[in-house]
Amino acid sequence: MFTEPPSQGSVQGGRRRQVKGIGEIAVEIGESDLPPRQEDESYADYAYRVLCDELIVLDIKPGEPLNDDLISRRLGVGRTPIREAMKRLESDHLVVAYPRRGTFAAGVDITDLAEISEIRQLLEPAASARAARMASPRTRQELKEFAREVEQILASRQSQRDLMRLDMRVHRTIYRATGSRHMEDVLIRYDNLATRIWSLVLEKLPPVSEHIAQHIELLERISDGEADEAARLTTKHVSDFENLIRGVL
């Protein structure tokens, strides 16, 4: 059950520090391991990127209210870009806005797993196959180099959360390699929803390094232009992900 948005003491992810708010009342604002804003990135895009990440990994908890003013001060971004970012997050089903009540982080419903997985089973293999067919020579070389990077990362000791972020990075690299902005946008939306479920049960899962290692061969098959094999490996990866989550429910 959602509650009314709290006053200035609400924190939207990150570490906390005491500052003076309206009326010189001490309030807490999340401080930072914030990523820097890119030179070509608008303030709205930057706010969207930061908040999206915090919502996906549940740094902003399901049901937590999002206060425009606090977020604006924490990110160093005006309230108009924050509102623009909120609209995008709402369309991504990551936040829910209620008239006269405010905006809240969307809940995570485990029962959505089957539907999300069904959609991903249709779209993800198609994306991998398209990337294998459409990627430029430069992109193919980058994918091959990324496969080696993933292999090196997995050889070192990584936390479950680091592995989850690596998985997200691989998926987004493949989506971008499709050359289709529309496909990329849809796939990111459903991967975000799947990753929120993953975040919810992350501490209950066994080490997921073997699951992430599946990406090495997948990236190689895409870089080599093997569309059918890339689609097959992706189908298995998405299916294994669903089984992994169900195994701890």
N, C-alpha and C positions, 0 to 999 in steps of 0.2 A: 504494500500500500504506500502510495506516495504521500509525502507531507508537504506543507507549505514551504516555499523557499525560505531558508533561514536568513537572518540579517547578515551584516558584514563579516561574521565569523566563519562563513562557509569557505572551504578550500577546494579548489578544482585541481587536484592532483599535485605531484611534486612535493618537495620538502616545505617546511613551514617557518615563517619568521614573523615576529611581532612588528606591526607598523601602526601609525596613528591614522585612524579613519575619520569619518565625518564626526564632528563634535569632539575631536581629539580622544575618541575611544579606541583603546588598543584592539586591533583585529589581527587575524592571522591570514597571511597570503602565501600561496605556494611559491617556493623559490627553488628554484632551479636547475636542473640539468636540462634547461631548454636548448633545443638546437638553434643555431643561428638562422636568421632569415637570409635567403639567397638574394643576390643582387637583382635578379630578374623576377623575383617573386613579389606579388602584391601583398599588402598587409592582410587582406581577406584570405588569400591562399595560404599565407603563413599561419594565420590563426586556425584555419581549417585543418592544416597538416598537423599542427601540434595537438589540437583537441581531438582529432580523429585517432591519433596514436594513443592518447591517454584513455579514450573511451574503449578502444579495442583491447588494450592490455589490462583494462579495469583499474587503472590508476584513479580514474573517476568511476566510482562504484555505481552499479545499476540502481536507479531510483534517486541518485544524488542530484540536488538542484544545481543548476548552472547560473551563476550570478554574473550578468554582463559586466558590471562595474568592476568586480574583483578580477575577472578574467582579463579585462582591458588593462588594468594596472599591472597584473602579473606578466602579461606578454608585451607590455609597452606598445599596445595597439589601440587605436581609437574604437569607440563603441560601435560605430557604423560598420567597420569591417568585421567586428565580432558578430553583429547581427546577420551579416551576409554569410558568414561561416556557419552560423546556427541553422540558417535555412537549408544550406547544403547538407548539413549533418542530419537534419530532420528528413530530407528526401532519401538519405542513405539508411534511414531507420535506426540511427544511432542515438538520437535524442527525440523526445516527445514534448510538444508544446501544448499547454493548456491555457485557454483564455482566463485572464485574471489570476492565474496561479503561477505561471512561469514556465520555464523549460527545464526538463529533467533528463538525465541519462536513461536511455531505454533499458528496460529489463532484459535479462538473458533467459530465454525459455528453452530448456533442454529438449522439449518436445518438438522444437523447430528443426532439430538436427536432421531428421529423415527428409524433410522437404528441401532443406538447404543442400543436403548431399545429393538428392535426386537432380536438382538443377545443376549442380556442379559436375555431376557425372555426364550430363549432356554437353555442357559448355567447355569444361577444362580440356578434355581430349581434342575437341575441335580447335581450341586455341593453340595447343601444342602442335597439332598437324599443320595449321595455317602458318605458324611461326617457322616450321621446318620447310614449308614451301616458299614463303615470302621473304624471309630474312635476307638482308643484304650481305655481301661478303664480309663487310666490316662487323656487322652484328654477329655473324656466325663465329668470327674469330673472338669476339668479346664473350660469347657464350661458352666457347671452349676454354678460354682463360678463366671464366667464372667457375666452371666445373672444377678446375684445379684449385681455385681459391676455396671453394666449399670443402674439397678434400682436405686441404691444409687446416681449415678451421675445425673440422671434425676431429682431426688428429690431436688437437689441443683440448684441454678440459674446459667445457662450456656449461653454463647453467641452463636449466630448462627454459628460462625466459629468453636467454640469448639464442638458443636453438629455435625457439618459436619465431623470433624476429628474423633469423636467417631463412626460415621457411617462407615467411612473408616476402622477404627480399627476392627469393628465387621466383616465386609466383609472379610478382610484379615485373620482374625482368622478362619472363616469358610472355606475359600479357603485352608488354610494350613491343616485343619482337614480332607480334602479329601484324603490326602496322595498321591496326584498326582501332581508332579511338573509341568507337561505340562498344566494341567487344571488350576493350580494356576497362572501360568504365563499369560495365555490368559485372565483369569478373571480379574486379576489386571490391565492389559492393558485397557480393556473396562470400568472397574470401574473408572480408572483414567480419561478417556475421559468424562465419564458421570459427574464426580465430577468437572471437569473444567467448564462444562456448568452450574452446580449448583453454582459454585463460581461466575460466571458471573452475576447471578441474585440473589445472596444471600441476598442482602439488600432489595430486593423487596418482599421476601417471608414472609409469616406469620410465627410465631414460629413453628419450625419443631420438637418439643419434642415428639409429638404424633407419628409422622412418625418414629422417632428413637426408641420409646418404642415398636414398633412391633418386634424389635430384641429380646426382653426379652423372649417372648413365643417361637420364632424361635430357640434360643439357647437351650431352655429347651427341645423342641421336638427333636432336633438333639442329645442332650446328652442322651435322653431316647431311641434313636434308631428308632424313628417314621419317617421313610423315606418319606412316602406319605404325611403326614401332614406337614413335613418340606418343601417339594417341593411346596405344596399348599400355605403356608404362604409366601414363597419366591416369587412366582408368583405374589401374591397380593402386596408385598412390592415393587417390581420393577415397576409394573403397577401404583401404587400410586405415586411413584417417578416421573414418566413421567407426570402424571396428575398434580402433584404439580408444576412442572416447567412450563407446558403449561398454568397453571392458571395465571401466571404473564407475559406471553409473549404478 
